[in-house]
Amino acid sequence: MARFMDKQYYYRPLLGFDVPEDDSQVKKVISPYDHEQVVGSIQWTTASQAEKAVEAAWKAFPGWDATPVEERSAILERFADKLEANMAELMALCTREGGKLLTDGVDEIREAVDFARYYAARAREVFGEATLLPGPTGESNELMMMGRGVFATISPWNFPVAIFCGQTIAAAVAGNTVLAKPAEQTSLVASRVIELLHEAGMPKDVVQLLPGDGPTVGAVLSSDPRITGIAFTGSTHTAQIINRSLAARENAALPTLIAETGGLNAMIVDSTALPEQVVSDVVGSSFQSAGQRCSALRVLYVQEDVADRVIDTLKGAMAELSVGDPSLLSTDVGPVIDEDARKGLQAHIDKLKGENRLVAETPVDESIVSKGSFIAPTAFKIDGIDTLETEQFGPILHIATFKASEIDQVIDTINAKGFGLTFGVHSRNESFTRHVAGRIRVGNVYVNRNIIGAVVGVQPFGGQGFSGTGPKAGGPHYLLRFGTEQTRTINTAALGGN
Ligand code: ADP
């Protein structure tokens, strides 16, 4: 591990053709927890290189789609082995480039490994054999799944290996050629991952990596008529831009857009809940990964009669959190991704502090946090979720109270916000729990436990409404949207027998 903590990285776009060095496109990469620490540099993809990459992907598609799924899946399995073998380096890069806790890095790489093995196995089932449909005598009917064409996968920085890999390898194993656009902030780790994928046998024109500016590269990917689908994870706002751009294309087939976007996640706690358990799960969900998980809890609704106990317990737990260097095992909360994020979060905190809403704030050591982009975990009292405009993607918790008689109104207010990603309930009353879970419109409900993200093959992840289109990542249906069906009706009597 230690030898990767000061290694300097340099990558160019990894395309199906050689990309010359171009100093004008090279960006320096610095650590979010120590702005003096340089991780390396990355050359961004120009719009004309992106266009050429689309051309290369378009040409490679027929050959790749005709490659037996067994071979495509085997590449993913070799890739999973390589991710495991290079785990220490990938964890170190996630920490240095993305500010992730080293301990979060283990889960991150493991999740990518699980995606690779799970999608390899699912692809054999979904894309492998023809399903035979009954037909009259002398006629054979087959239902085949094939790739759709050229897919772009556009990924966020908060899971720079897991989400990035999940989208990209799902699209590829289904028979599509792929243009993978990583987030600007985490392009080095994405480059290392794609290098490993190529070493595992993935052809360089089948999966290409286009690091670069979102709007510049995104405009090419969402406007080119040869793109048949986009798998996107990021903000609802960007998903809407991509959707409009895809829809505006002329002479293009109707596209597939698979979007996983933000949430404004809530949890309801009734008076039968156990405050210690509630607080442990709230801290785990709202402040883990510095609150930079799509699944993270943002609004805690506590029934009035237990509110004081829950808040007192929460204050104690927040006072214990350690904020600082993500490479230390003693750290609970690392930095946020960059200065833009820090400034946006700080403005929200200042506004709520100005309204006298502060409930608790974790103390920080100024000499450590002043080196990077840090936000201290904070909790605020608010009147309800409807007073919040958007998700704040950081370690900020909002707390509202409700009376038992108001429960349906509270759920309707959460639903009315339109986001539908995760939701938690803490209660020992089963009929209350089932009533609440049945009324809430979200993709993932968690009862009496921490709110987390995908557990591949077990708890597939994804939302409804403004939070995404589905299908759920890591679930049995995910690969289906990357493929298209063909029926083959064959008059077998007329086959020559060759
Ligand atoms: P976040 O707010 O989480 O950074 P974004 O939606 O801005 O989320 O970014 C998610 C991904 O979308 C990143 O890879 C980013 O580069 C990309 N992106 C940003 N703007 C566009 C755009 N106009 N078209 C396509 N992709 C974009």
Residues whose N, C-alpha, C, O or C-beta is under 5 A from the ligand:
A	BS01	ADP	I154 S155 P156 K181 P182 A183 E184 G212 D213 G214 P215 G218 A219 T233 G234 S235 T238 I241
